[in-house]
Amino acid sequence: MIKNFKFWTGFFIIFGLIASSIIFSVFFDSHVRQVQVLYDENMTPIEAAPFEPSFMFPLGTDPLGYDTAGKVLQGAKFTLISVIVIGILRVIFSFAVAIPLAFYMPEKIRKGLDQLLSSFYFIPLTIIAIFILSPILKEQIKIPEMEEYFIYSFAERIGLEIIILTLLVVPLLGSMIGNMMASTLKEDFIEGANVLGASRMRIFKKHVMPHLLPKLIIVWCQQCVQVLIIFTHLGYFKLFFGGTDIDFNPFWRDPPKSLSNEWSGLVGNYYTYIQGNPAIALGPIIMFGIAIYAFQLMAEGFQRHLETRKVKGFKQAKRTKRQEDAVEASGKFQFLQNRGA
């Protein structure tokens, strides 16, 4: 049982956002209220959209009067569940790549490969994602029919985006996990298991996995934070999760729209208002910040839990050693006493 306040705080923030979004979808049909004009008691117009954040509109409204909090709540499940899934897939695929790197690849080759891959740390993943995802997520138009269409279906677009955002980091993350695994294989208890004749499979299952699994949970939290940041960048470039609905009207063109109201789409739609009316854009940006902070709390809390567990284990080992020494000393004393009698 993890007994850490930070971890559970971050966990319940993420869980609460997802659960609230699902409840909003099931019981309220994801209906986002729209108020374009406010009237006083005499039905006299007193204010028009967009409205500033208030008790009535916690995150304000957009220029059309749609409640930003409702849109954020509607898109939370798409954003956070996709982030969690991508983070899990990144760790699983990278872990699968790391196993042959650590167990079967010579150390010189592995270090050379690590140096080669380290150069990719300086290449922004967002730039690569933009080039790959643009034809997948953006709506197209046929000329001269002027027929708007997507190359892939909604489910296919989601699946392709998840796969692409997963595979982009597998070489780098696999190399990092491989180095973690290789350093674990150099521990004294692993060398002892080798001396006793343990097979590679047994060393992997009984020694490497219990030692590495807690670290992978921290890596997963870090990957979720990175995916949230990439989503923010993609939203700025009008690449929304699930697809970007583009209006090709040559005379009066509406801005690109998200098909699911996920947070990156809201950021992409609202960032143009950040100078004229910052309250419109700050709603989804604040929610991104809260989600990133929650995953960081989970990572820090779990790290603290591991450190506390190590300290407790060390103290328990010392206490057990003192008890064994005391029993041994007592037994020797009893033996001499009996001999003297």
N, C-alpha and C positions, 0 to 999 in steps of 0.2 A: 504494500500500500504506500502510495506516494504521499507523504505528509509535508507538503510545502504550499504555503499560501499563494505564492506567485504563480505556480503551475496551475492550481485550480482556479485562480482568478482569470487567467488567460483562457483556460479551457471553457469556463462557463460563459465568458464573453462570446467566444466563437459559437458555442452550442446554443446560447440564447438567441443570437442573431439568426442562425439557420432555422431553429425551431419557430421563432416568431415569423419568419418569412414563409415557412410551410403552413403555419396556422392561418396567416393572412391569405394565402393562396387557396386553402381548402374551405375555410369558413366565410371568407369575404370575396372570393373569386378574384383576388388581386385588383379590386376596384380602387383606382386612385381618384380621389375627389378633385373636382375642378371648380374653382371660384374665381371668376374673372372680375367681378365688381362687388364691393361691400356697400351695404346700405345702412342708414341709421333707422331709428324708429319710425320716422316719417317717410321711409322708402326713398330717401334722397341719397344719391351716390356720394360716398365720402372717400373712397379709395379704389384704385384699380390695380390689377396685377401688373408686374410682379410684386408680391408682398414680402416685406422683411420678416426675418425670424421672429416669432411671437409665441404666446401660449397657444393660439389657434393653429399656427403653422410653425412647428418647432424648428424646421430647417428652411422655412420660407417657401416660395413657389417660383415656378419658371414664368416667363413672359405670357404664356397661355393660361396661367392660373392653376396648373397642376401642382398638387402638393409634393414637394421634393421628398419629404419623409416617407410618403407612400411609395414613391418610385424607388427610393433606396431600400425600403423594406421588401418590395416586390423583387428586386434584383439581387438581394443578399444571398438567397439559396443558390442561384446560378453562379455567382462569383465565388463564394466560399467553398461550395462543394467541388467546383472545378479546380480551385486552388489546392484543396486537400488531395484530390485524385491525382493531379499532376505531380504534387510533391511525393506521394506514395510511389507512383510509377517511376519517377526519377531515381528514388532510392533503390527500388527493386532492380531495375535494369542496370544501374551503375554497380550494384552489389554483384550481379551476375557477371559483369565485365571484370570486376575486381578479383574474383576468385582465381581465374587462371593467371592473372598478373602477379598475384602474391604467391601462389603455390607452384606454378610450373615455369614461369618466366625467369631466366637468370637475372641476378640483381643488376648487372651492368646494363643489360638491355632495358630493364624496367626503369632505371634511373635516366637513361638516354631518352626513353619515350616520355618520361615525366618532364624532362627539360624541354622537349619539343612541344608538348601540350601546354606548358606554362605560358608560352607566347600568346595563346588564345585568351588568356585572362585579360589582355589589353584590348580585345575586340568586343565592343558592346553587343551582347546577344540580341538586343532590341533591333539593331540594324539588320542583322541576318533574318530575324523573324519577320520584319516588315517586307523584305524582298520575297520571302517564301509565301507569306500569308496573304499578300495583297490580291493576287488573282483568285484565291480561295474564298476570302471573306467579302470582297466587294461585289456589289450587284453590277451586272453588265447590261449592255443594250445592243440590240440588233438593228442594224441600219440596212435598208431604209424603212423597215417595218416599225421602228421605234418601239420594239418590244423589250421590256425589262425582264431580266432573268438572272438566276444564280447558276453557276456551273454545277454546283453540288447541292444536295438537299440539306435541310437544317441539321439533321442528325449527322450527316457526313461532314458538314463543316465543323461541328463541335468535335467529332472524333478526330478529324485531321488536325485541328488546332491543338488538341490535347497531345496527340502523338508528336507533332513537330516541336512543341514547347518542351516535351519530355526528352526527345532525342538530341536536342541542341546541347544539353549539358552532360549527356552520358559519358563522352570521352573524358572531360575534365573531372567530373564527379567520380567516375570509375577509377581514374588514376589516384585521386585523393583517398578514396576508400581502400584501394589496393595498398597504398603506403601505410594506412592505419593497420591493415591486416598484416602486412609484412613486418611492421614493428612489433605487433603482438606475437608473431611467430618467433621473435628473438628473445622473448621473455624466458626466465629461468624455468618456470613450470612447463613450458612447451619443450624445452630441451630435455627436461626430466622425463616427459612422456615419450620423446623420441628414443631415449636411452632404454626405456622399458619396452620398446617395440610397438608402440601404438601406431596404427595406420593413419594415413592422412585424413581419411573420412572421420575417424574417431577423434582426432585432434581438432578437426573443424567443428564437429558437433558438440563435443564435450568441453572444449577449451576456448576456441576462437569465438564461436557464436555467443556464449554467455558474456564474454568480455567485450564484444563489439556491438551487440544489439543495443545497449543503452546509448552508445554514442550515435548510432544510426537514428535514434529518435530525435536527438538534438539536430542532426543533419537534416532530418525531415522538416523540423520547425524552420530552420534557416532557408530551406528551399521554398517553403510556403511564402516566406517574406519576399524572396526574390521573384516568385511568380506574381505576387501582388504588385510589385514595382514594375515588372514587365507589362502587366495589364494596364497600369496607369500610362505608360509610354505608348502602348498600342492605341489606347483611347485617344491620346493627343493626336495621333496620325489617322484617326477615323477608322481604325480596324477594331471592330467591336466583337465581343465573344458571341459566336453563333452567326455572325454576318452583319453587314452594314447596308441598310436600305437607303439607296441613293435616288434622289429625285432628278430626272433628266429633263425637266421642263425648261426650255430655252428662255422663257419669258419671266417666269416667277418661280425660282427654284427654292424648295424647302431645304433646310440643312440635313445632312445625313442622320439617320436615326438607328438606334439599337433595336433589335427585334425582341429583346427580353428585358430591357431596362437594367441590365447588369451594370455594375459600377463604372467600368471603363467607358461604356457608352455614355453614361451621364457626364463623366468628366469631359469626354470629347465634345458633347453637345453644349456644355455650359462654360467651358473655359474662355470662350470668346466674350463672355459677360464679366470677366473678372475685373476689368477696369471700370466699366460703367456701373455694375451692380455686383460687387464681390460676393454678397450673400447667396446669390444663385449658384455660383460655382463652388462655394466652400462646403456645401452639404455633402456631396459624394467624396470630396477630398478628405473631409474630416472622418468619414466612415472608413476610407482606406487607411488613414492614420491609426484609427482605433483597432482595426483588424491586424495591422502590422505590429502594433504595440502588444496585442494579445498573444500573437505567436512568439514574439520575443520574450514575453513573460513566461510562456510555457517552456521555452528553451532555457532561460536563466533558472527557472524553478527546478527543472529536471536536472540541470547541471549541479545545482546546490544539493539536490537530493542524493546524487551520486557521491558528492564529496562527503556529505554527512554519513552516508552508508559506509564509506571507506574508513572514516574516523571511528565509527561505532565498531566496525569489524576489527580494526587495529586494537581498540581498547578491550574488546572481548577476547582477542587472542592473547593480549598481555595478562588479562585477568585469569584466563584458563592456564597460562603458563605458570603464574604465581601459585595457583591452586595445585597444579601438578608437582611443583617444586616443594610445596608445603607437605603434600601427601608423601612424597618420596623421602623428605627429611624425617617425617614422623615415623615412617616405616623403618628407617635405619635406626632411629633411636630406640624403637620398640625391640628391634632385633638384638641390640647390644644389651638391653636391660634383661631380656630373657636369657641371654648367654651368661650374664653375670650371676643370675639366680641359680 
